[in-house]
């Protein structure tokens, strides 16, 4: 299932959209005290990702992803397979701004 929280998800699933080869990578920022979004964004950027599918992304992570020229698409809920299928059909909305306020996925934000 796709986690609705980008910065605090447990894993990133990196998918080649053509071959559909998958790689699971642990998110080292999942339990960070602060700055999870930007840390997670840097991890994704370091993997060479050019497009991200996520439930939600906060403002700091959004800025870090955009600075790395990573396109961000929103997928509310479902499996990775469903997200990939919708991406391939052009059915996902590309975000032009963060989808949630700062600290949304932590205990400090709701």
C-alpha positions as CSV (number, residue, x, y, z in Angstrom):
1,X,0.0,0.0,0.0
2,X,1.1,3.6,-0.7
3,X,1.7,5.4,2.6
4,X,-0.1,8.8,2.6
5,X,2.8,10.4,4.4
6,X,5.9,11.0,2.2
7,X,8.5,12.1,4.8
8,X,7.5,9.5,7.4
9,X,6.8,6.5,5.2
10,X,8.7,3.3,6.2
11,X,10.0,2.5,2.7
12,X,10.3,4.0,-0.7
13,X,9.5,1.7,-3.7
14,X,11.6,2.8,-6.6
15,X,10.0,1.6,-9.9
16,X,11.3,1.7,-13.4
17,X,8.0,2.5,-15.2
18,X,9.1,0.7,-18.4
19,X,10.4,-2.6,-17.0
20,X,8.4,-2.3,-13.7
21,X,11.5,-3.5,-11.9
22,X,11.1,-2.6,-8.2
23,X,13.6,-1.7,-5.5
24,X,12.6,-1.2,-1.9
25,X,14.6,1.2,0.1
26,X,14.2,2.0,3.8
27,X,13.4,5.6,4.6
28,X,16.1,6.7,7.1
29,X,14.1,9.8,8.0
30,X,10.9,7.9,9.0
31,X,11.6,8.3,12.8
32,X,13.5,11.6,12.6
33,X,12.8,14.0,15.4
34,X,12.5,16.8,12.9
35,X,13.1,17.5,9.2
36,X,11.8,14.2,8.0
37,X,10.4,15.6,4.8
38,X,13.6,17.2,3.5
39,X,15.7,14.3,4.6
40,X,13.4,11.8,2.8
41,X,13.4,14.1,-0.3
42,X,17.2,14.0,-0.3
43,X,17.2,10.2,-0.1
44,X,14.9,10.0,-3.1
45,X,17.0,12.5,-5.0
46,X,20.2,10.5,-4.3
47,X,18.5,7.5,-5.9
48,X,18.1,9.4,-9.2
49,X,14.4,9.5,-9.0
50,X,12.7,11.8,-11.6
51,X,9.1,11.4,-10.6
52,X,7.5,10.7,-7.2
53,X,4.0,9.3,-6.4
54,X,2.9,10.0,-2.9
55,X,-0.2,10.6,-0.9
56,X,0.9,13.9,0.6
57,X,4.0,16.0,0.7
58,X,4.7,18.9,3.0
59,X,6.2,22.3,2.1
60,X,9.8,21.6,3.1
61,X,9.9,18.3,1.3
62,X,8.1,19.8,-1.7
63,X,10.8,22.5,-2.0
64,X,13.6,20.0,-1.7
65,X,12.1,17.7,-4.3
66,X,11.5,20.6,-6.7
67,X,15.1,21.8,-6.3
68,X,16.2,18.3,-7.4
69,X,13.8,18.6,-10.4
70,X,11.6,15.7,-9.3
71,X,8.0,15.8,-10.5
72,X,5.5,15.0,-7.7
73,X,2.2,13.2,-8.4
74,X,-0.5,12.7,-5.9
75,X,-2.1,9.3,-5.3
76,X,-4.6,9.2,-2.4
77,X,-4.6,5.5,-1.5
78,X,-4.1,2.1,-3.0
79,X,-1.3,-0.2,-4.0
80,X,2.0,0.5,-5.7
81,X,0.7,-1.4,-8.7
82,X,-2.5,0.7,-8.9
83,X,-0.4,3.9,-8.6
84,X,1.9,2.8,-11.4
85,X,-1.1,2.0,-13.6
86,X,-2.7,5.4,-13.0
87,X,0.7,7.1,-13.7
88,X,1.1,5.3,-17.0
89,X,-2.4,6.3,-18.1
90,X,-1.7,10.0,-17.1
91,X,-4.4,9.9,-14.5
92,X,-2.4,11.3,-11.6
93,X,-2.5,15.0,-10.7
94,X,0.9,16.6,-10.7
95,X,1.4,18.9,-7.6
96,X,2.4,22.5,-8.1
97,X,2.6,23.1,-4.3
98,X,2.7,21.1,-1.1
99,X,-0.5,19.1,-0.4
100,X,-0.4,19.5,3.4
101,X,0.9,21.9,6.0
102,X,4.2,21.6,7.8
103,X,4.4,18.8,10.4
104,X,1.3,17.0,8.9
105,X,2.7,13.5,9.3
106,X,4.2,14.0,12.8
107,X,2.5,14.2,16.1
108,X,2.9,18.0,16.0
109,X,0.6,18.5,13.0
110,X,-2.8,17.0,12.1
